[in-house]
């Protein structure tokens, strides 16, 4: 039980330190340099034949962009 409490205390201490670091640096938490662009994908859905839901979404985006 003592181990659990000490680990829990360390977890909360690290959480508090991260929060204080964010407050003082005033920088938002950002993702890594990797991501989909690093894998070689240009977009989240890189299908040759998109599904009906994706086709509808793309159509709506084009309509909003041109109006």
DSSP file (Angstrom, degrees, kcal/mol; ACC not computed):
  #  RESIDUE AA STRUCTURE BP1 BP2  ACC     N-H-->O    O-->H-N    N-H-->O    O-->H-N    TCO  KAPPA ALPHA  PHI   PSI    X-CA   Y-CA   Z-CA
    1    1 A X     >        0   0    0      0, 0.0     4,-2.1     0, 0.0     5,-0.2   0.000 360.0 360.0 360.0 -35.5    0.0    0.0    0.0
    2    2 A X  H  >  +     0   0    0      1,-0.2     4,-2.2     2,-0.2     5,-0.2   0.869 360.0  52.7 -64.7 -36.0    2.9    2.3    0.7
    3    3 A X  H  > S+     0   0    0      2,-0.2     4,-2.6     1,-0.2     5,-0.2   0.918 108.1  50.8 -64.6 -43.4    4.3    1.8   -2.8
    4    4 A X  H  > S+     0   0    0      1,-0.2     4,-2.5     2,-0.2    -2,-0.2   0.917 111.3  47.4 -60.6 -44.6    0.9    2.7   -4.3
    5    5 A X  H  X S+     0   0    0     -4,-2.1     4,-2.3     2,-0.2    -1,-0.2   0.896 112.7  48.8 -66.8 -40.2    0.7    5.9   -2.3
    6    6 A X  H  X S+     0   0    0     -4,-2.2     4,-2.2     2,-0.2    -2,-0.2   0.907 113.1  47.1 -67.7 -40.1    4.3    6.9   -3.1
    7    7 A X  H  X S+     0   0    0     -4,-2.6     4,-2.3     2,-0.2    -2,-0.2   0.913 112.5  49.9 -65.5 -42.5    3.7    6.3   -6.9
    8    8 A X  H  X S+     0   0    0     -4,-2.5     4,-2.3    -5,-0.2    -2,-0.2   0.896 110.3  50.8 -61.7 -41.0    0.5    8.2   -6.8
    9    9 A X  H  X S+     0   0    0     -4,-2.3     4,-2.1     2,-0.2    -2,-0.2   0.897 110.3  49.0 -63.2 -41.4    2.2   11.1   -5.0
   10   10 A X  H  X S+     0   0    0     -4,-2.2     4,-2.5     2,-0.2    -2,-0.2   0.889 109.4  53.3 -65.8 -38.4    5.0   11.1   -7.7
   11   11 A X  H  X S+     0   0    0     -4,-2.3     4,-2.2     1,-0.2    -2,-0.2   0.942 111.7  43.9 -60.5 -48.9    2.3   11.1  -10.4
   12   12 A X  H  X S+     0   0    0     -4,-2.3     4,-2.3     1,-0.2    -1,-0.2   0.850 112.0  54.2 -67.0 -33.9    0.5   14.1   -9.0
   13   13 A X  H  X S+     0   0    0     -4,-2.1     4,-2.4     2,-0.2    -2,-0.2   0.928 110.3  45.8 -65.4 -44.0    3.9   15.9   -8.4
   14   14 A X  H  X S+     0   0    0     -4,-2.5     4,-2.3     2,-0.2    -2,-0.2   0.896 111.9  52.1 -65.6 -39.4    4.9   15.5  -12.0
   15   15 A X  H  X S+     0   0    0     -4,-2.2     4,-1.9    -5,-0.2    -1,-0.2   0.913 111.1  47.4 -61.1 -43.2    1.4   16.6  -13.2
   16   16 A X  H  X S+     0   0    0     -4,-2.3     4,-2.3     2,-0.2    -2,-0.2   0.894 110.9  51.4 -66.5 -40.7    1.7   19.7  -11.0
   17   17 A X  H  X S+     0   0    0     -4,-2.4     4,-2.3     1,-0.2    -2,-0.2   0.889 109.1  50.4 -64.9 -38.9    5.3   20.5  -12.3
   18   18 A X  H  X S+     0   0    0     -4,-2.3     4,-2.1     2,-0.2    -1,-0.2   0.905 110.5  50.1 -64.8 -40.0    4.1   20.2  -15.9
   19   19 A X  H  X S+     0   0    0     -4,-1.9     4,-2.1     2,-0.2    -2,-0.2   0.906 111.0  48.3 -65.0 -41.8    1.2   22.6  -15.2
   20   20 A X  H  X S+     0   0    0     -4,-2.3     4,-2.1     2,-0.2     5,-0.2   0.899 110.2  52.8 -65.7 -40.1    3.6   25.1  -13.6
   21   21 A X  H  X S+     0   0    0     -4,-2.3     4,-2.1     1,-0.2     5,-0.2   0.899 109.5  48.4 -62.0 -41.2    6.0   24.8  -16.5
   22   22 A X  H  X S+     0   0    0     -4,-2.1     4,-1.8     1,-0.2     5,-0.4   0.908 110.6  51.6 -65.6 -41.3    3.2   25.5  -19.0
   23   23 A X  H  < S+     0   0    0     -4,-2.1    -2,-0.2     1,-0.2    -1,-0.2   0.889 114.2  42.2 -64.8 -38.6    2.0   28.5  -16.9
   24   24 A X  H  < S+     0   0    0     -4,-2.1    -1,-0.2     1,-0.2    -2,-0.2   0.856 117.3  44.2 -79.5 -34.6    5.4   30.1  -16.8
   25   25 A X  H  < S-     0   0    0     -4,-2.1    -2,-0.2    -5,-0.2    -1,-0.2   0.753  88.9-150.3 -81.0 -23.2    6.5   29.5  -20.4
   26   26 A X     <  +     0   0    0     -4,-1.8     2,-0.4     1,-0.2    -3,-0.1   0.768  50.6 133.1  57.9  27.9    3.1   30.5  -21.8
   27   27 A X        -     0   0    0     -5,-0.4    -1,-0.2     3,-0.0    -2,-0.1  -0.905  57.6-121.2-107.5 136.0    3.6   28.2  -24.7
   28   28 A X        -     0   0    0     -2,-0.4     2,-0.4     1,-0.1    -1,-0.0  -0.374  35.7 -96.4 -70.7 154.1    0.8   25.8  -25.8
   29   29 A X        -     0   0    0     -2,-0.1     2,-0.3     1,-0.0    -1,-0.1  -0.578  50.4-165.2 -69.7 127.7    1.4   22.1  -25.7
   30   30 A X        -     0   0    0     -2,-0.4    -3,-0.0     1,-0.1    -1,-0.0  -0.778  17.0-109.8-117.1 159.1    2.4   21.1  -29.2
   31   31 A X        -     0   0    0     -2,-0.3    -1,-0.1     1,-0.2     2,-0.0  -0.143  44.2 -85.6 -75.9 178.4    2.6   17.8  -31.0
   32   32 A X        -     0   0    0      1,-0.1    -1,-0.2    -2,-0.0     0, 0.0  -0.167  38.7-103.9 -77.2 177.3    5.8   16.1  -32.1
   33   33 A X  S    S+     0   0    0      2,-0.0    -1,-0.1     5,-0.0    -2,-0.0   0.544 104.3  69.6 -79.3  -6.9    7.6   16.8  -35.3
   34   34 A X        +     0   0    0      3,-0.1     3,-0.3     4,-0.1     2,-0.2   0.530  55.6 118.6 -82.6-129.9    6.3   13.5  -36.7
   35   35 A X  S >> S-     0   0    0      1,-0.2     4,-0.8     2,-0.1     3,-0.6  -0.484  85.0 -38.2  96.3-168.4    2.7   12.9  -37.5
   36   36 A X  H 3>>S+     0   0    0      1,-0.2     5,-1.8     2,-0.2     4,-1.0   0.822 132.4  59.9 -65.6 -32.4    1.1   12.0  -40.8
   37   37 A X  H 345S+     0   0    0     -3,-0.3    -1,-0.2     1,-0.2     3,-0.2   0.835 103.2  52.2 -64.9 -31.5    3.3   14.3  -42.8
   38   38 A X  H <45S+     0   0    0     -3,-0.6    -1,-0.2     1,-0.2    -2,-0.2   0.738 105.8  54.6 -76.2 -22.7    6.4   12.3  -41.7
   39   39 A X  H  <5S-     0   0    0     -4,-0.8    -1,-0.2    -3,-0.4    -2,-0.2   0.706 121.0-104.9 -82.9 -21.3    4.8    9.0  -42.8
   40   40 A X  T  <5S+     0   0    0     -4,-1.0     2,-0.4     1,-0.4    -3,-0.2   0.439  77.5 130.5 110.4   2.9    4.3   10.3  -46.3
   41   41 A X      < -     0   0    0     -5,-1.8    -1,-0.4     1,-0.1    -2,-0.2  -0.731  43.8-159.1 -89.1 136.6    0.5   10.8  -46.2
   42   42 A X  S    S+     0   0    0     -2,-0.4     2,-0.3     1,-0.1    -1,-0.1   0.734  75.7   8.1 -84.5 -23.0   -0.8   14.2  -47.4
   43   43 A X  S    S-     0   0    0     -7,-0.1     3,-0.1     1,-0.1    -1,-0.1  -0.918  80.7-100.3-149.6 171.8   -4.1   13.9  -45.6
   44   44 A X  S    S+     0   0    0     -2,-0.3     2,-0.7     1,-0.2    -1,-0.1   0.869 115.0  47.2 -68.0 -36.5   -5.8   11.8  -43.0
   45   45 A X        +     0   0    0      1,-0.1    -1,-0.2     2,-0.1     5,-0.1  -0.890  62.7 167.2-108.2 103.1   -7.9   10.0  -45.6
   46   46 A X        +     0   0    0     -2,-0.7     2,-0.2    -3,-0.1    -1,-0.1  -0.242  25.8 143.4-109.7  43.0   -5.5    8.9  -48.4
   47   47 A X        -     0   0    0      1,-0.1     3,-0.3     4,-0.0    -2,-0.1  -0.553  51.2-143.1 -86.0 147.1   -8.0    6.5  -50.1
   48   48 A X  S    S+     0   0    0      1,-0.3     2,-0.6    -2,-0.2    -1,-0.1   0.904 101.2  29.8 -70.0 -42.3   -8.2    6.0  -53.9
   49   49 A X  S    S-     0   0    0     -3,-0.0    -1,-0.3     0, 0.0    -3,-0.0  -0.889  88.0-151.4-119.4  97.7  -11.9    5.6  -53.7
   50   50 A X        -     0   0    0     -2,-0.6    -2,-0.0    -3,-0.3    -5,-0.0  -0.306  21.8-108.2 -68.3 152.7  -13.4    7.6  -50.7
   51   51 A X     >  -     0   0    0      1,-0.1     4,-2.3     4,-0.0     5,-0.2  -0.181  34.8 -97.7 -72.8 171.7  -16.6    6.4  -49.0
   52   52 A X  H  > S+     0   0    0      1,-0.2     4,-2.4     2,-0.2     5,-0.2   0.868 123.7  54.4 -60.9 -38.4  -19.9    8.2  -49.4
   53   53 A X  H  > S+     0   0    0      1,-0.2     4,-2.0     2,-0.2    -1,-0.2   0.919 110.7  45.3 -63.1 -43.3  -19.4   10.1  -46.1
   54   54 A X  H  > S+     0   0    0      2,-0.2     4,-2.6     1,-0.2    -2,-0.2   0.878 110.8  53.5 -69.1 -37.6  -16.0   11.4  -47.2
   55   55 A X  H  X S+     0   0    0     -4,-2.3     4,-2.3     2,-0.2    -2,-0.2   0.918 110.0  48.1 -60.9 -43.7  -17.4   12.4  -50.7
   56   56 A X  H  X S+     0   0    0     -4,-2.4     4,-2.2     2,-0.2    -2,-0.2   0.906 111.8  49.8 -63.5 -42.0  -20.2   14.4  -49.1
   57   57 A X  H  X S+     0   0    0     -4,-2.0     4,-2.2     2,-0.2    -2,-0.2   0.913 111.5  48.1 -64.2 -43.2  -17.7   16.1  -46.7
   58   58 A X  H  X S+     0   0    0     -4,-2.6     4,-2.2     2,-0.2    -1,-0.2   0.886 110.5  52.2 -64.2 -38.8  -15.4   17.0  -49.6
   59   59 A X  H  X S+     0   0    0     -4,-2.3     4,-2.1     1,-0.2    -2,-0.2   0.907 109.8  48.6 -64.0 -42.0  -18.3   18.4  -51.6
   60   60 A X  H  X S+     0   0    0     -4,-2.2     4,-2.3     1,-0.2    -2,-0.2   0.893 110.1  51.9 -65.2 -39.6  -19.4   20.6  -48.7
   61   61 A X  H  X S+     0   0    0     -4,-2.2     4,-2.1     1,-0.2    -2,-0.2   0.898 110.3  48.2 -64.2 -40.1  -15.8   21.9  -48.2
   62   62 A X  H  X S+     0   0    0     -4,-2.2     4,-1.9     2,-0.2    -1,-0.2   0.887 111.0  51.3 -67.1 -38.5  -15.6   22.8  -51.9
   63   63 A X  H  X S+     0   0    0     -4,-2.1     4,-1.1     1,-0.2    -2,-0.2   0.910 112.3  45.6 -64.8 -42.8  -19.0   24.5  -51.7
   64   64 A X  H  < S+     0   0    0     -4,-2.3    -2,-0.2     1,-0.2    -1,-0.2   0.877 111.4  53.6 -67.7 -37.9  -18.0   26.6  -48.7
   65   65 A X  H  < S+     0   0    0     -4,-2.1    -2,-0.2     1,-0.2    -1,-0.2   0.884 111.7  43.1 -66.6 -39.2  -14.6   27.5  -50.2
   66   66 A X  H  <        0   0    0     -4,-1.9    -1,-0.2     1,-0.2    -2,-0.2   0.654 360.0 360.0 -85.3 -14.8  -16.0   28.9  -53.5
   67   67 A X     <        0   0    0     -4,-1.1    -1,-0.2    -3,-0.2    -2,-0.2   0.448 360.0 360.0 -98.6 360.0  -18.9   30.9  -51.9
